[in-house]
Amino acid sequence: MNPFEAHGIDHISVSQLNLWAAAPGIYVMERLLGYRAPVGAAAHRGTAVEAGVIAGLMGASLKEAIDTVNAVFTERTALSSDPRRDKERDALAGMVERGIELLRPWGRPDRVQVRKEWRMEGIAVPVLGFTDAEYDAHGLILDLKTTHALPNAIRTSHARQVASYLGGGSNLNGGIGYVTARKSALYRLENVSAHIAALTRMAHSLQNFLAISTDPHELASLITVDTDSLYLADPRARQHAFEVFGV
């Protein structure tokens, strides 16, 4: 039997593979057993800023773009108890403005939110993802990331994500735009083949692990979690870890 299918998985994403590589116990807890803590305000910040920046690039005024980011963030965090929500809200307008400034020289994207499906050799399910923006004239697929501290290079997890868009044989280049409330930077993706190879190894590792048993509780018994992990910062996630792993 398809090891993924046995666990109700019909596709994987780079975010799932990154989680598997960083914290296998958290992957099992969340993806196989369904013990998921609420998404934090920072994740909703990213979604909201992306919507605001894309609106601005597609012709909306700066005010309309800021209205968009605030509306999306308010909707996504309506039931959130994350104490960082107000801090994230305060950064939204600046991040949208920096994002539009960063990407406007590239012109209007030819496509946004494009579904990408990549079939890895030997992996039973496809890798799915969505690009933020694509520019034909520049040969560029771009993802937008928000952060409070501007990195001086592409983070590995983000590089893997963009590389996955090129895994299906795209002839475009990849790039990542980082925005804070005050700064921004755009980096071209290098070493695509190395990131593709890493993702392939990660996917085979996950597939081999899932093939051990169709019982997620048995799989959970084979690993554990780091109780100091940032993935367990939310008290509910910490309680879930105790229920699953007894630690």
Secondary structure as GFF3:
##gff-version 3
##sequence-region A 1 247
A	DSSP	three_ten_helix	5	7	.	.	.	ID=ss1
A	DSSP	alpha_helix	14	22	.	.	.	ID=ss2
A	DSSP	alpha_helix	24	27	.	.	.	ID=ss3
A	DSSP	pi_helix	28	32	.	.	.	ID=ss4
A	DSSP	alpha_helix	41	57	.	.	.	ID=ss5
A	DSSP	alpha_helix	62	76	.	.	.	ID=ss6
A	DSSP	alpha_helix	85	103	.	.	.	ID=ss7
A	DSSP	three_ten_helix	104	106	.	.	.	ID=ss8
A	DSSP	beta_strand	111	118	.	.	.	ID=ss9
A	DSSP	beta_strand	127	135	.	.	.	ID=ss10
A	DSSP	beta_strand	140	146	.	.	.	ID=ss11
A	DSSP	alpha_helix	156	166	.	.	.	ID=ss12
A	DSSP	beta_strand	173	179	.	.	.	ID=ss13
A	DSSP	beta_strand	184	188	.	.	.	ID=ss14
A	DSSP	alpha_helix	192	210	.	.	.	ID=ss15
A	DSSP	alpha_helix	216	220	.	.	.	ID=ss16
A	DSSP	three_ten_helix	230	232	.	.	.	ID=ss17
A	DSSP	alpha_helix	235	245	.	.	.	ID=ss18
###
